């Protein structure tokens, strides 16, 4: 065993944190702002990514998953207008008091 500290990229740390919280499924749309998180979640940690037709659909899928399974529903979208399109599902989730997480990435300018 080495005393050398290991480093983990932020996207891998986020994916690992989801897996550590027993999140097995993530819903969303791929984009440049969330590509690495989703890739790490699926490839490195064995999670499942379910693609959605649009951002509102991703949050509503996560809401439905949370409602039926009793687990945290996780949705992910990229930055910009995609984030605005999640408001309906996130509002409904808050009103329903269901556990949901929305991950929205951004890219460097």
Protein Blocks (a to p, Z undefined) as FASTA:
>chain_A
ZZbdcdddfklmmmmmmmmnopabdcddddfklmmmmmmmmmmnopacdddfbfklmmmm
mmmmmmmnopacdddddehjllmmmmmmmmmmmmnopacddddddddZZ
